[in-house]
Amino acid sequence: MIRATGIEKSFGSLKVLKGIDFNVRKSEVVSIMGASGAGKSTLLQILGTLSTPDCGSLFIDGTDVLKLDSKGIAEFRNRKLGFVFQFHHLLPEFTALENVMIPAFIAGRSRKDAERHAEELLSDLGLSGRLTHKPSELSGGEQQRVAIARALINKPAVLFADEPSGNLDSKTKEELHRLFFELRDRLGQTIVIVTHDPDLARMCDRSLFMRDGMFVEE
């Protein structure tokens, strides 16, 4: 599903990624661990087409994404990739249902189709009674589940998660961790997770460790 080779990235004189090779199979859940500053989030941004490497190649679901122009990259990202971050980034003026529908509108889907699918996702995630609530009326765990539904609305090939449970209490964190694996089992989802949480890493099919811009043995 993902094949990245020789990924390098520098910011000024600081070399953050030093020739990363990274492969993920379809329906695999892979975690990336490492200390702050190791390059985890920079790598995730490149894999998610949010940033461009200085050199290297990146194929996602058979597409050579680094050869796409800016419009092609935006369309590919909207159709093929989903994102869940530590901070949910929900739009405060919209309801849970409306937040989930927005990527579907960007993809050109009809309101009827987007609303039906958004309701299904939110119900599957235990939020059927919260469709019309705005983010300020939801708990942290509920907000993060809305963000996951939003990430899944266009049936992406890959779901990227960056510290997805970093702001949650231990009980809600455990529920969210289980949810990722339920999604994989039910939807065949491929998931790449950057995390500091060893419990989540142990649940994954593989856990990789980064230090100073490279994968190393932990």
Secondary structure, DSSP 8 states (H G I E B T S, - for coil): -EEEEEEEEEETTEEEEEEEEEEE-TT-EEEEEE-TTSSHHHHHHHHTTSS--SEEEEEETTEEGGGS-HHHHHHHHHHHEEEEESS----TTS-HHHHHHHHHHHTT--HHHHHHHHHHHHHHTT-GGGTT--GGGS-HHHHHHHHHHHHHTT--SEEEEESTTTTS-HHHHHHHHHHHHHHHHHH--EEEEE-S-HHHHHHSSEEEEEETTEEE--
